[in-house]
């Protein structure tokens, strides 16, 4: 309709100029007439004149004005200018590690949970005004020179009440760089700077915290840097205290033994929060004490569901044995320090057994020596194998026989048998024949 109205306006203008030309004095080719015609044609063909005539009755269109998006990294909050008749909208944070994180707007703002920002994020706002979408994107970068941020950042909770954080100087950081650590809990109601820095050549490279009362389950850690030479990038991280806590050894370790088994008992260690038994796991090292040192025994892992006890066979007699225990989270085998060794058993059974062995050996040797002496003495007084008497040759020997000597040679003890009688045979010459 608007284009149509503009076309009729142009037609009316041409008709008006033609009527003026017709009213000009003759001849038409005079200089005065030509001048008037030129002026009229210039007015007719001027683009601004035509545009004004064609669109002066159209309503103006409001261009898409900027939302003026702003981001507060401390509050993790995205805000923008509110528009009239804005019905709905949402925000998107594009994180390099976590991907897209979407939030619905509330009163022209979106609040995100704590996330690390040192790698940069892209923030997008999209609202609907009169059912027409209006969007704007904000790129949040890490200002400063590349490679100047703190690196190798790590934290550790120990003895339930202490926190140590350490980091290293950035490889591109200047010599005058100085770092500062800030810690904010998940409620964003408590933020503090490190009270005790650990330094290396004048540069802060660590922090020691003795009071953890203001910290929550997870906390936001930010390491800023300053330098007179160049801008220093920041490093931030979200840490769960349960994941970085190293547990202390268990308490009250006791060992009770009977004739065949030994029972080890202990109490769970003191931690930052009072966790149930199933949140722990334990590792036991049991070995026999000897002069050669620690024996190579396999480590025993015991679940916290075992009611903090471990029963193992150990028959009597048993020598001196030792046991030590350490603790870790049930989901992560990040073992803490070993407890002090606890001794059980006794050296007396082992020593008495060795003494019995020695006495048996000495008794055997003494008995053998006594038997040897008695046997030697017996051989000196008695002959086990007396010589067998030889039969005398009567043809060669003379006729004088000593009956007494022969009797002594054939005499034996009463235990060896009866006495043997000796028969003497005398050879008689043959008698002469009778006449």
C-alpha positions as CSV (number, residue, x, y, z in Angstrom):
1,X,0.0,0.0,0.0
2,X,2.9,2.3,0.9
3,X,4.7,1.7,-2.5
4,X,1.5,2.2,-4.3
5,X,0.9,5.6,-2.6
6,X,4.5,6.6,-3.4
7,X,4.0,5.8,-7.1
8,X,1.0,8.1,-7.4
9,X,2.9,10.9,-5.8
10,X,5.6,10.6,-8.5
11,X,3.0,10.7,-11.3
12,X,1.3,13.8,-9.8
13,X,4.7,15.5,-9.7
14,X,5.4,14.8,-13.4
15,X,2.0,16.1,-14.4
16,X,2.6,19.3,-12.4
17,X,5.9,20.0,-14.0
18,X,4.5,19.3,-17.5
19,X,1.8,21.9,-16.8
20,X,4.4,24.5,-15.8
21,X,6.4,23.8,-18.9
22,X,3.2,24.4,-21.0
23,X,2.7,27.7,-19.4
24,X,6.2,29.0,-20.3
25,X,6.4,31.8,-22.8
26,X,7.3,30.9,-26.5
27,X,9.6,30.2,-28.0
28,X,10.5,27.2,-25.8
29,X,14.2,27.2,-27.0
30,X,14.9,30.6,-25.4
31,X,17.6,30.7,-22.7
32,X,15.1,31.7,-20.0
33,X,12.8,28.8,-20.8
34,X,15.7,26.3,-20.9
35,X,16.9,27.4,-17.5
36,X,13.4,26.9,-16.0
37,X,13.1,23.5,-17.5
38,X,16.5,22.4,-16.2
39,X,15.7,23.5,-12.7
40,X,12.4,21.7,-12.7
41,X,13.9,18.4,-14.1
42,X,16.7,18.5,-11.5
43,X,14.1,18.7,-8.7
44,X,12.1,15.9,-10.3
45,X,15.1,13.6,-10.7
46,X,16.8,14.3,-7.3
47,X,16.9,11.0,-5.3
48,X,16.4,12.7,-2.0
49,X,13.3,14.4,-3.4
50,X,12.0,11.2,-4.8
51,X,12.8,9.3,-1.5
52,X,11.1,11.9,0.6
53,X,8.1,11.9,-1.6
54,X,7.9,8.1,-1.7
55,X,8.5,7.4,2.1
56,X,7.5,10.4,4.1
57,X,4.3,8.7,5.1
58,X,5.9,5.4,6.3
59,X,6.4,4.7,10.1
60,X,10.1,4.4,11.2
61,X,11.5,0.9,12.1
62,X,13.5,0.7,15.4
63,X,16.9,-1.0,14.7
64,X,18.2,-3.9,16.9
65,X,19.9,-2.0,19.7
66,X,22.7,-3.7,21.7
67,X,21.9,-5.6,24.9
68,X,25.0,-4.3,26.6
69,X,26.0,-7.7,28.0
70,X,28.4,-7.7,31.0
71,X,30.1,-10.6,32.9
72,X,31.2,-10.5,36.5
73,X,33.7,-13.4,37.0
74,X,33.6,-13.1,40.8
75,X,29.9,-13.7,40.9
76,X,29.9,-15.9,37.7
77,X,27.0,-13.6,36.7
78,X,25.9,-12.5,33.2
79,X,23.8,-9.3,33.0
80,X,22.3,-7.1,30.2
81,X,19.9,-4.2,29.7
82,X,16.3,-5.2,30.2
83,X,14.0,-4.6,27.2
84,X,10.3,-3.8,27.4
85,X,8.0,-6.7,26.5
86,X,10.8,-9.2,27.0
87,X,8.9,-12.5,27.6
88,X,11.7,-15.1,28.0
89,X,15.4,-15.8,27.4
90,X,18.4,-18.0,28.3
91,X,22.2,-17.8,28.5
92,X,24.8,-20.2,27.3
93,X,28.4,-20.5,28.5
94,X,30.6,-22.4,26.1
95,X,33.5,-24.0,28.1
96,X,36.5,-25.6,26.5
97,X,36.5,-28.5,28.9
98,X,32.8,-28.9,29.9
99,X,31.2,-27.8,26.6
100,X,27.9,-25.8,26.7
101,X,26.4,-24.9,30.0
102,X,22.8,-23.5,29.7
103,X,20.9,-21.3,32.2
104,X,17.5,-19.7,32.1
105,X,17.4,-16.0,32.6
106,X,16.0,-14.4,35.8
107,X,15.4,-10.6,35.9
108,X,17.7,-9.9,32.9
109,X,20.6,-12.0,34.3
110,X,22.0,-15.5,34.5
111,X,24.2,-16.9,37.3
112,X,26.4,-19.9,36.6
113,X,28.1,-22.3,39.0
114,X,31.8,-21.8,39.6
115,X,33.9,-22.8,36.7
116,X,37.5,-22.3,35.7
117,X,37.9,-19.4,33.4
118,X,41.6,-19.2,32.7
119,X,41.1,-21.0,29.3
120,X,38.5,-18.4,28.2
121,X,34.8,-18.8,27.7
122,X,32.1,-17.6,25.2
123,X,28.9,-16.2,26.7
124,X,25.7,-15.9,24.6
125,X,22.4,-14.2,25.6
126,X,19.2,-14.7,23.7
127,X,15.9,-13.0,24.7
128,X,12.5,-12.7,23.0
129,X,10.9,-9.3,22.6
130,X,7.4,-9.4,21.0
131,X,8.1,-13.0,20.0
132,X,11.2,-11.9,18.1
133,X,14.6,-13.3,19.2
134,X,17.4,-10.8,20.1
135,X,20.9,-12.4,20.9
136,X,24.3,-11.1,21.7
137,X,27.6,-12.9,22.3
138,X,30.5,-11.9,24.7
139,X,33.9,-13.5,24.6
140,X,35.7,-13.5,28.0
141,X,39.4,-14.0,27.6
142,X,42.4,-14.3,29.9
143,X,44.3,-11.0,29.6
144,X,48.0,-10.9,29.9
145,X,51.0,-12.4,28.1
146,X,50.8,-16.1,27.2
147,X,52.7,-18.4,29.5
148,X,53.0,-16.0,32.4
149,X,50.3,-17.6,34.6
150,X,51.1,-19.9,37.5
151,X,51.5,-23.5,36.6
152,X,51.6,-27.0,38.2
153,X,49.0,-25.8,40.8
154,X,48.0,-28.4,43.4
155,X,46.5,-28.4,46.9
156,X,46.5,-31.0,49.8
157,X,44.5,-31.2,53.0
158,X,46.3,-33.1,55.8
159,X,45.8,-33.8,59.5
160,X,42.1,-32.6,59.0
161,X,43.0,-29.0,59.8
162,X,45.7,-27.9,57.4
163,X,45.9,-27.0,53.7
164,X,48.9,-26.6,51.6
165,X,48.8,-25.3,48.0
166,X,51.9,-25.0,45.7
167,X,52.5,-23.7,42.2
168,X,55.4,-22.9,39.9
169,X,56.4,-19.7,38.1
170,X,55.2,-19.4,34.5
171,X,57.8,-20.2,31.9
172,X,57.3,-16.8,30.2
173,X,56.8,-14.8,33.4
174,X,59.3,-11.9,34.0
175,X,61.7,-11.9,36.9
176,X,59.7,-9.4,38.9
177,X,56.4,-11.4,38.8
178,X,54.5,-11.9,42.0
179,X,51.6,-14.2,42.6
180,X,48.7,-14.0,45.0
181,X,46.2,-16.7,46.0
182,X,42.5,-16.1,46.7
183,X,40.0,-18.7,47.9
184,X,36.2,-18.4,47.7
185,X,33.7,-21.0,48.9
186,X,30.8,-22.3,47.0
187,X,28.3,-19.9,48.6
188,X,30.4,-16.9,47.5
189,X,29.9,-15.4,50.9
190,X,33.5,-16.0,52.1
191,X,36.6,-15.0,50.2
192,X,40.1,-14.7,51.6
193,X,43.6,-14.2,50.5
194,X,46.3,-16.6,51.6
195,X,47.6,-15.7,55.1
196,X,51.0,-17.4,54.9
197,X,52.9,-17.6,51.6
198,X,55.7,-19.9,50.7
199,X,58.4,-18.1,48.7
200,X,61.2,-19.0,46.4
201,X,63.8,-16.3,45.6
202,X,61.2,-13.7,46.7
203,X,58.4,-15.1,44.5
204,X,55.2,-16.6,46.1
205,X,55.1,-20.3,45.1
206,X,52.9,-21.7,47.8
207,X,50.4,-21.1,50.6
208,X,49.8,-22.6,54.0
209,X,46.4,-22.4,55.6
210,X,45.7,-23.4,59.2
211,X,42.0,-22.6,59.4
212,X,39.6,-24.4,57.1
213,X,36.4,-23.3,58.9
214,X,35.2,-21.0,56.1
215,X,35.6,-23.6,53.4
216,X,32.8,-25.7,51.9
217,X,32.8,-29.0,50.0
218,X,34.1,-27.4,46.9
219,X,35.9,-24.1,46.6
220,X,37.2,-21.7,43.9
221,X,41.0,-21.1,43.9
222,X,42.4,-18.1,41.9
223,X,46.1,-17.2,41.4
224,X,46.6,-13.7,40.1
225,X,49.9,-12.2,39.1
226,X,51.4,-8.7,38.8
227,X,54.5,-7.3,37.1
228,X,55.8,-3.9,36.0
229,X,57.0,-5.3,32.7
230,X,54.0,-7.1,31.2
231,X,50.5,-8.3,32.0
232,X,50.2,-11.6,33.9
233,X,47.5,-14.1,33.1
234,X,45.6,-15.7,35.9
235,X,45.0,-19.4,36.8
236,X,41.9,-20.7,38.5
237,X,40.6,-24.1,39.6
238,X,37.6,-25.7,41.3
239,X,38.7,-28.2,44.0
240,X,36.7,-30.6,46.1
241,X,38.3,-30.9,49.6
242,X,37.3,-34.6,49.9
243,X,39.3,-35.4,46.8
244,X,42.5,-33.5,47.9
245,X,42.4,-34.7,51.6
246,X,45.1,-37.1,52.6
247,X,43.9,-39.2,55.6
248,X,45.9,-39.7,58.8
249,X,46.7,-43.2,60.1
250,X,44.0,-45.0,62.1
251,X,44.0,-44.7,65.9
252,X,44.2,-47.2,68.8
253,X,45.6,-50.2,66.9
254,X,45.5,-53.3,69.0
255,X,46.3,-57.0,68.4
256,X,44.9,-60.0,70.4
257,X,46.0,-63.6,69.7
258,X,44.9,-67.0,70.8
259,X,46.4,-70.4,70.1
260,X,45.7,-70.3,66.3
261,X,44.7,-66.7,65.2
262,X,45.4,-63.1,65.8
263,X,42.8,-60.2,65.6
264,X,43.8,-56.7,64.7
265,X,41.5,-53.8,65.6
266,X,41.7,-50.1,65.0
267,X,39.6,-46.9,64.9
268,X,39.0,-44.7,61.9
269,X,41.2,-41.6,61.6
270,X,40.1,-38.1,62.4
271,X,39.1,-36.3,59.2
272,X,37.8,-32.8,58.2
273,X,34.2,-34.2,58.2
274,X,32.9,-37.1,60.2
275,X,32.5,-39.7,57.4
276,X,31.0,-43.2,57.8
277,X,33.2,-46.3,58.0
278,X,32.3,-47.3,54.4
279,X,34.0,-44.1,53.1
280,X,37.4,-45.5,54.1
281,X,39.7,-48.4,53.0
282,X,42.8,-49.6,54.9
283,X,46.1,-51.3,54.0
284,X,47.8,-53.6,56.5
285,X,51.5,-54.6,56.5
286,X,52.2,-57.6,58.8
287,X,55.7,-59.1,59.0
288,X,57.9,-61.1,61.4
289,X,60.7,-59.3,63.0
290,X,64.1,-60.8,62.5
291,X,67.7,-59.8,62.4
292,X,67.7,-59.6,58.6
293,X,65.1,-56.8,58.7
294,X,61.7,-56.4,57.2
295,X,60.3,-59.5,55.5
296,X,58.7,-59.3,52.0
297,X,55.0,-59.7,52.8
298,X,52.0,-59.0,50.6
299,X,50.1,-55.9,51.6
300,X,46.5,-56.6,52.7
301,X,43.7,-54.2,51.7
302,X,40.6,-54.2,54.1
303,X,37.4,-52.4,53.3
304,X,35.8,-50.0,55.8
305,X,32.7,-52.2,55.9
306,X,34.7,-54.8,57.9
307,X,34.1,-52.9,61.1
308,X,37.8,-52.0,61.3
309,X,39.1,-55.5,62.1
310,X,41.2,-58.1,60.5
311,X,41.6,-61.8,61.6
312,X,44.4,-63.9,60.3
313,X,46.0,-67.3,61.2
314,X,49.0,-67.3,63.4
315,X,49.5,-70.5,65.3
316,X,51.6,-70.9,68.4
317,X,54.5,-70.8,69.0
318,X,54.9,-67.4,67.3
319,X,57.8,-65.1,67.4
320,X,57.7,-61.3,67.5
321,X,55.6,-59.8,64.7
322,X,54.8,-56.2,63.7
323,X,51.8,-54.6,62.0
324,X,51.3,-51.1,60.6
325,X,48.2,-49.6,58.9
326,X,47.5,-46.6,56.5
327,X,44.2,-45.1,55.2
328,X,42.7,-43.9,51.9
329,X,39.4,-42.9,50.5
330,X,37.2,-45.8,49.5
331,X,36.9,-44.4,45.9
332,X,40.5,-43.3,45.4
333,X,43.6,-45.2,46.5
334,X,45.5,-42.1,47.6
335,X,47.2,-43.6,50.6
336,X,48.2,-41.6,53.6
337,X,51.1,-42.1,55.9
338,X,51.8,-45.4,57.8
339,X,51.0,-45.7,61.4
340,X,53.7,-46.5,64.0
341,X,54.4,-50.3,64.0
342,X,52.6,-52.3,66.7
343,X,54.4,-55.3,68.1
344,X,52.7,-58.6,69.1
345,X,53.8,-62.1,69.8
346,X,56.8,-63.0,72.1
347,X,60.4,-64.0,71.8
348,X,60.1,-66.5,74.7
349,X,58.5,-69.4,72.7
350,X,61.1,-69.1,70.0
351,X,64.0,-68.9,72.4
352,X,62.8,-71.9,74.5
353,X,62.5,-73.9,71.3
354,X,66.0,-73.1,70.3
355,X,67.2,-74.1,73.7
356,X,65.4,-77.4,73.5
357,X,67.1,-78.1,70.2
358,X,70.5,-77.2,71.7
359,X,69.9,-79.5,74.7
360,X,68.8,-82.4,72.5
361,X,72.0,-82.1,70.4
362,X,74.2,-81.8,73.4
363,X,72.5,-84.7,75.1
364,X,72.9,-86.8,72.0
365,X,76.6,-86.0,71.8
366,X,77.2,-86.7,75.5
367,X,75.3,-90.0,75.3
368,X,77.4,-91.0,72.3
369,X,80.6,-90.2,74.0
370,X,79.6,-92.2,77.1
371,X,78.7,-95.2,75.1
372,X,81.9,-95.0,73.3
373,X,84.0,-94.9,76.5
374,X,82.1,-97.9,78.0
375,X,82.4,-99.8,74.8
376,X,86.2,-99.2,74.7
377,X,86.6,-100.2,78.3
378,X,84.6,-103.4,77.6
379,X,86.9,-104.2,74.7
380,X,89.9,-103.7,76.9
381,X,88.8,-106.3,79.5
382,X,87.1,-108.9,77.3
383,X,87.7,-110.3,73.9
384,X,84.6,-110.6,71.7
385,X,86.3,-113.1,69.3
386,X,88.6,-115.6,71.3
387,X,91.0,-117.6,69.1
388,X,89.9,-121.2,68.0
389,X,92.2,-123.9,69.6
390,X,94.4,-125.7,67.1
391,X,94.6,-129.6,67.0
392,X,98.1,-130.6,67.8
393,X,100.0,-132.9,65.5
394,X,100.9,-135.9,67.6
395,X,103.3,-137.3,65.0
396,X,105.5,-134.2,65.2
397,X,105.1,-133.1,68.7
398,X,106.7,-135.0,71.5
399,X,104.8,-137.2,73.8
400,X,105.1,-134.8,76.7
401,X,101.8,-133.0,76.9
402,X,101.1,-130.4,79.4
403,X,97.5,-131.2,80.3
404,X,97.2,-128.1,82.4
405,X,98.1,-125.7,79.6
406,X,95.7,-127.4,77.2
407,X,92.9,-127.2,79.8
408,X,93.5,-123.4,80.2
409,X,93.4,-122.8,76.5
410,X,90.0,-124.5,76.1
411,X,88.5,-122.9,79.1
412,X,85.7,-120.4,78.4
413,X,83.5,-118.3,80.7
414,X,80.4,-119.8,82.1
415,X,78.3,-117.4,79.9
416,X,79.9,-118.7,76.7
417,X,79.1,-122.4,77.2
418,X,80.0,-125.6,79.1
419,X,83.6,-126.8,79.7
420,X,85.0,-129.2,77.1
421,X,86.7,-132.4,78.3
422,X,90.0,-133.3,76.7
423,X,90.6,-136.9,75.8
424,X,94.3,-138.0,75.7
425,X,95.1,-140.8,73.3
426,X,98.3,-142.9,73.8
427,X,99.8,-144.9,71.0
428,X,100.7,-148.5,72.2
429,X,103.2,-150.6,70.3
430,X,102.0,-153.9,68.9
431,X,102.8,-157.0,71.1
432,X,105.2,-159.7,69.8
433,X,103.6,-162.8,68.5
434,X,103.6,-165.9,70.8
435,X,105.7,-168.9,69.8
